[in-house]
């Protein structure tokens, strides 16, 4: 048995980048920062920020592009996926990213109202072939959270 599941809660480092594949499927890339704080042996407070690349596909990608922006807090569930390509100098490059299958928008951005529709558990579009060669799963996207910023550990 094996499990490939990632859960992160953080803030966007920049506005999402929305693109379309040749077949017209939306794909959105964004980065999320998570923070870790601790006190070292000398009693000094330390802080480390980790950056995570996230990719969303289909309707979920469109919603992320519409509702997310730099600094916005987001909860992401997905799986790690590593892909490779050749750069302009012919060297093989690798990147590991989170392929999102659940996204929750945790704070309101300007222009959204309290009656923003809940997008979780809606019927997904027909399965489509993703870059990873696996069928995409049903997406869960939420624009409404039931907890406050005080509930978040950082």
Protein Blocks (a to p, Z undefined) as FASTA:
>chain_A
ZZdddddddddfbdcdddddfkopacdddddddddddddfkopacddddddddddehjll
mmmmmmgcehiacdddddddddddddfkopacdddddddfbdcdfbdcehiafklccfeh
iacddddddfkopacddddddfbdfbdfklpcZZ
